C-alpha cells in the first residue's frame, strides 16, 4: 500500500460558515491509494453497528463504444453472475446471509456496486468486491442470459411504459451531436444481441482496472483495522492503469432545437426543455448557482414555475427541475444541463408552457428574488443533502463519486455550506442565460396522434 494516507477536513473551514447559516458537516475522511492504483476512502461513524461499502468504476454510458450501446449497463449485470472464486448467485447468498443488502447502478460517468451490512460482515463485503474486481465469470451462457434480462428491462421501462425514457433517453439526441452524449444508454436490441464474450472481456480489461476504481467504506469501522482488511483483500488485485477517458466535449447550442415524438401509451402531453450549464467539475463555482436556480424554479408548491404553471394558470399538472439527465447534480461531468420537465392536462398547449417558462425566467433575471425565498430554497436543499448522506451507504456512495471526479471526498462536508453561500446576484445571472436560442426541447404527443 502506498504511503499516501491522509485525513481530510472534518469541520468548519472559514468564517463564511456562520454568515451563510448552513454549517458544514463533520464526517471524518481518510484516503489512501494501494500500490495497484485503487483509491480508498474511509469515513468512520460508530453510532450504529452497520457499514456501507461502495466500489465505483470510472466507466459509464458515455464511455461505451459505438456499436455497443447499452454495454455499460449490460456489464453491470454481468458483474453479478459469479467471479473468480464464486459461482453464480454466490454474491447474493453471502451478502443476504449476513443480513445485508446490495445492488449496482449504471450512470453517465460511472458504474457502482454497493452493500449495506452489519459491521461484523465488513470483511465479507471486501472479499466479495475484490474477487469480482479480479475477474467476473464472463461465459457465453452468462452473457446470453443477461442480454435477455436487459432486453426485458428495456421492454418494461421504456417500450411498454408511458413516457418510457422521457426525457433522459429522448432529450440528449436533441441537445447533443456526439455519440457519447447523444446515444441511447439503455441500448439497441441489435447492439446487445451482437455482443460477444470477447467484447465483454475487452471491456473488463479496459475499464474495470484497479487504477480506474474507488473503494469507499463508511460506518462502524476502526480505521487501522479497515486499512489492514483492504490491503489483505485488494492488495494483490493485479495492477492495471486507468484508461484514457473519451472526449465528451461539444459546443453549446446557438439556435433552439425542438423535436416531437408520439408515445402510443402516454395519456397526456408532456414537454422537457434543457439548457447547457457550466462545467460542474472545472467551474464548480459557476455551476452551483444553476443547482440553486433549478430548485428556485421548481422545488415545492411555492416555487416560481409550480406556482405559475400548475396552481395559477393550470397549464401543467406537474413540474420538476434538476441538473443532469439522471437527476443528481454532484455526480456528473461536462457537458450537462439544467432540465425542466412538465406534464400537461388534456389538450395542453406546449408552446404556451414554454413561453411562460421564458417569462418567469426573464422576470427572475430582471427583478431578482427576495432574500427569504432564496434562504428557504437553500435550507430545503441543505436538508436534502444531509438526509441523503445520513445513512452510511449514501455517504459512501457520495464520497466515492467525489473522489473519482474531483479527488476531494471531503467536499461532501462542505456542500450544504456552499449551497447556502450562493447569492441572489448569482442566481439572477444564471437565470439570464436560459435563453430560447440555447434551449433544446422534446415534446411527447399522447396516444400516437400526429
Secondary structure, 3 states (H helix, E strand, C coil): CCCCCEECCCCCCCCHHHHHCCCCCCCCCEEEECCCCCEEEEEECCCCCEEEEEEEECCCHHHCCCCCCCHHHHHHHHCCCCECCCCCCHHHHHHHHCCCEEEEEECCCCEEEEEEEEHHHHHHHHHHHHHHHHCECCCHHHHHHHHHHHHHHHHHHHHCCCCCCCCCCCCHHHHCCCHHHHCCCCCCHHHHHCCCHHHHHHHHHHHCCHHHEEEEEEECCCHHHHHHHHHHHHCCCCCCCCCCCCCCCCCCCCCCEEEEEEECCCCCCEEEEEEECCCCCCCHHHHHHHHHHHHHHHCCCCCHHHHHHHHHCCCCCEEEEEECCCCCCCCCCCCCEEEEEEECCCCCCHHHHHHHHHHHHHHHHHHCCCHHHHHHHHHHHHHHHHHHCCCHHHHHHHHHHHHHHHCCCCHHHHHHHHHHCCCHHHHHHHHHCCCHHHEEEEEEEECCCC
